[in-house]
Amino acid sequence: MKTKSLITSLITVAAALLLALPAMAEHKVIMPPELTPAPGAPAPLFSPGILADGTLYVAGELGTDLKTRQIPDDFDQEVKNSLGTIGLILKQAGMSYADVVSVTVYLSDMDLFQKMNAVYATFFKDPKPVRATIGVAKLASPKARLEISVIARK
């Protein structure tokens, strides 16, 4: 009788643990060294990437030059910078552009869509991820014309 009770208790505990696994999922911050704030600089109010249950969620990345911390005048370079920063985050998480399943592009000027698309095509090979491109009035930086976020999964 005691053995049956013990087995029932163990099964109940095991079932509870299995049901709780999604709630206990690890949320790991992905912060490439290139994106770490300089000493004394305020930390951003967001994480560049969060890895949860094998899925990487990458925050919207402006096309900021990581050395100068400025948005370049050249739009093609702005797109390359944004996707390059995303590449650093993917790499830090052990992923690549091939693991990206969804992309969201925000453009402050939809007339730049074709230029963005030409640069974008050099980063993503077939099968390309799903994508939404959204026209917005403005972005977080007054000079920014684009912001890109992605979701990736191995």
C-alpha positions in Angstrom: 0.0 0.0 0.0 2.8 2.4 0.9 4.6 1.6 -2.4 1.5 2.3 -4.4 1.0 5.6 -2.6 4.7 6.5 -3.2 4.4 5.7 -6.9 1.3 7.8 -7.2 3.0 10.7 -5.4 6.0 10.5 -7.7 3.8 10.3 -10.8 1.9 13.4 -9.6 5.1 15.3 -9.0 6.5 14.3 -12.4 3.3 15.4 -14.1 3.4 18.7 -12.3 7.0 19.3 -13.3 6.3 18.5 -17.0 3.3 20.9 -17.0 5.5 23.6 -15.4 8.3 23.3 -18.0 7.0 26.0 -20.3 6.7 28.4 -17.4 10.3 27.6 -16.3 11.7 28.2 -19.8 15.1 30.0 -19.8 15.2 33.5 -21.1 18.8 34.3 -21.9 19.8 37.8 -22.9 22.0 37.9 -26.0 24.4 40.8 -25.8 27.3 40.8 -28.3 30.4 42.6 -26.9 30.1 45.1 -29.8 26.7 46.2 -28.3 27.8 46.4 -24.7 27.4 50.0 -23.4 30.6 51.9 -22.9 31.7 52.3 -19.2 29.6 55.1 -17.6 27.1 55.1 -20.5 23.5 54.3 -19.6 22.3 50.8 -20.3 19.6 50.5 -22.9 16.0 49.9 -21.7 15.8 46.7 -23.8 17.9 43.6 -24.6 19.4 43.3 -28.1 18.2 39.7 -28.2 16.3 37.2 -26.0 16.7 33.4 -26.5 13.7 31.5 -25.2 13.0 27.9 -25.8 15.4 27.8 -28.8 13.8 30.9 -30.4 15.7 34.1 -30.7 13.8 37.4 -30.6 15.9 40.3 -31.9 15.0 43.8 -30.9 14.5 46.4 -33.6 17.9 47.5 -34.9 18.5 50.9 -36.4 21.3 51.3 -39.0 23.7 52.8 -36.6 27.4 52.6 -37.3 28.8 50.7 -34.3 32.1 52.7 -34.4 30.8 56.2 -34.8 27.3 55.6 -33.1 25.8 57.6 -36.0 23.3 56.9 -38.7 25.1 57.1 -42.0 23.9 59.5 -44.8 24.0 56.6 -47.3 20.8 54.6 -47.0 22.3 51.4 -48.4 24.9 51.6 -45.6 22.2 52.2 -43.1 20.5 48.9 -44.2 23.8 47.0 -44.1 24.5 48.3 -40.6 21.1 47.3 -39.3 21.4 43.8 -40.8 25.1 43.6 -39.7 24.1 44.3 -36.1 21.4 41.6 -36.4 24.1 39.3 -37.7 26.2 39.9 -34.5 23.2 39.1 -32.3 22.5 35.9 -34.3 26.1 34.8 -34.1 26.2 35.4 -30.3 23.2 33.1 -30.0 24.9 30.4 -32.2 22.6 31.2 -35.2 22.9 32.7 -38.7 20.7 34.5 -41.2 19.7 31.0 -42.4 17.9 30.5 -39.1 15.8 33.7 -39.4 12.1 32.8 -39.9 10.5 36.2 -39.6 11.6 39.8 -40.4 9.8 43.1 -39.7 11.1 46.2 -41.5 10.0 49.7 -40.5 10.6 52.4 -43.1 10.1 56.1 -42.5 9.9 56.6 -46.3 8.3 53.8 -48.3 10.0 55.2 -51.5 13.1 53.6 -50.0 11.5 50.1 -50.2 13.3 49.0 -53.4 16.7 50.2 -52.2 16.1 48.4 -48.9 15.0 45.3 -50.7 18.2 45.2 -52.9 20.5 45.2 -49.8 18.2 42.8 -47.9 18.4 40.3 -50.7 22.2 40.0 -50.2 21.7 38.8 -46.6 18.9 36.3 -46.9 19.1 33.3 -49.2 16.3 30.8 -50.1 14.2 29.9 -48.5 13.7 33.5 -47.4 12.0 34.3 -44.1 8.5 35.7 -44.0 8.6 39.5 -43.9 6.4 42.5 -43.2 7.4 46.0 -44.2 5.7 48.8 -42.5 5.7 52.5 -43.3 6.0 54.7 -40.2 6.0 58.4 -39.6 9.3 58.4 -37.7 11.7 56.2 -35.8 13.6 56.5 -32.4 16.5 58.4 -33.9 15.6 61.6 -35.9 18.0 60.6 -38.7 17.0 56.9 -38.9 15.1 55.8 -42.0 14.8 52.1 -41.1 14.6 49.7 -38.2 14.6 45.9 -38.6 13.7 43.2 -36.1 13.8 39.4 -36.6 12.8 36.1 -35.0 15.1 33.1 -35.5 14.9 29.4 -34.7 17.4 26.6 -35.1 
